[in-house]
Every structure is written in structure tokens, then in C-alpha cells.
């Protein structure tokens, strides 16, 4: 659990205090209670947002392997809180024998996720915008920035399998990336969604919060320790997600 959202929530600065206070309070309470009641095993979902901004300036070559976390310099308070809570849980492991596993999620998406209201992430937001354009007979959608910023996105079912393997391991505790290495630009992501929807729209690039220029999961460690790699392509996951979001958009009409 965390106070989270997409770029429009995390990177404007308007919600920094709530993000840090609410998420830190959750984790402080959970760690304390887990020790108090003797929880046998606990999972903490960290985020790729804790990686240093200075390693993610080149959209074509971001560095996000687990050993690049320090010197710490996340680009948002959300990322700083995630890094703090990683350290919190491992401190409880060292001092109180809390049996913890930690993974760093890289842009998890899928049906049933947040798709409207300002906290949705890029895949859901783009699916919604394309579906709304289709519904309202519009020919244009707005995208923040130049669309050349890069990201990788992991479908929810794949994420759950990665988490299951980590929780089943008795020798590896993390932190470890759980993400896809299929990196795309945001413009490419939009093109994928338009192809799935069967529509061609004009992309209007506007000013907006962007986050880092490039981010991509490095899966060397999880392959080595858990034998895990994603098996579903980004486009396959988007097809499932778009279908669900489109149904929600048309229900509103």
C-alpha cells in the first residue's frame, strides 16, 4: 500500500507531503505490527522511482540495475520514501528477524487498475484518451512532453508471478527489479494503443510533468536468482488493458 499515482500526481510537487507522510506512516505501522504479531513472511513493493535521476538522463541508455541505487538521488519525494521504506524493512530484518522480501516494481499495468481521476499511469491514461477520442469522434489526443521519454511496462499477471517466486525463495530477499526490458518511447506506446483500437489520431504534445527521460528494468539479477523473465509482450498486455478501459469509457457515455 502507498499513496501513489502517475506523473500528474507524483511529479508536480503538489502532493509531496501527503505522499511522504501517508506512505511512510503505512510502512512504519506495518513493520512494527508485523514484528509484534509474529508475521511469518512479508513483502514490500518498492519502486523503480527510487533509482537515481542522474542514471536516467539518457532516454536510450538508462541504468537501473539494483547496484546503482547509491549514491541516492531519486527524482521525486515518492522515490525517496520508497528508498527509506526499503531500508526500514531491512533494518527490521536485521534487528528483529522480520522475514521480508523487497521488489522494485517497474510500471505495472493491467485491467482493474486506476484509469481515471488523476492517479492513473501512462498505459491507462493513454488507453482512456484513445477510447474517449473514439467515443467522442475526436481526431486528436494530448500527450505530455515530446513523447521521446522512454519507459518499460509490465503486465500485472507477470508481476504476480515474479512476486510469487520471490516470496517462495528462502535464500534471496531482494531488493530486486520486477519489470520488463521491452523499452519504448511514450510516442510508441501511443501508437500501440491506437493500433489496438483501430484508429489513427493526431498526437498533440503539450507541457506536463514527465519524470526522468529514460527508465528500463534491468532483469539480470532476477533471472539469476529466481529464473524469472516476462513472457508476455507489451502489446499483448495493452490489448487486454485497452479492451477493459474502453468498456469503462463507453459505459460513461
HELIX and SHEET records of a PDB file:
HELIX    1   1 UNK A    7  UNK A   10  1                                   4    
HELIX    2   2 UNK A   16  UNK A   37  1                                  22    
HELIX    3   3 UNK A   48  UNK A   50  5                                   3    
HELIX    4   4 UNK A   53  UNK A   55  5                                   3    
HELIX    5   5 UNK A   66  UNK A   68  5                                   3    
HELIX    6   6 UNK A   77  UNK A   96  1                                  20    
HELIX    7   7 UNK A  122  UNK A  135  1                                  14    
HELIX    8   8 UNK A  156  UNK A  168  1                                  13    
HELIX    9   9 UNK A  186  UNK A  197  1                                  12    
HELIX   10  10 UNK A  220  UNK A  226  1                                   7    
HELIX   11  11 UNK A  234  UNK A  251  1                                  18    
SHEET    1   A 3 UNK A  42  UNK A  47  0                                        
SHEET    2   A 3 UNK A 100  UNK A 105  1                                        
SHEET    3   A 3 UNK A 174  UNK A 178  1                                        
SHEET    1   B 2 UNK A 108  UNK A 109  0                                        
SHEET    2   B 2 UNK A 154  UNK A 155  1                                        
SHEET    1   C 2 UNK A 140  UNK A 144  0                                        
SHEET    2   C 2 UNK A 202  UNK A 206  1                                        
SHEET    1   D 2 UNK A 150  UNK A 151  0                                        
SHEET    2   D 2 UNK A 184  UNK A 185 -1                                        
END                                                                             
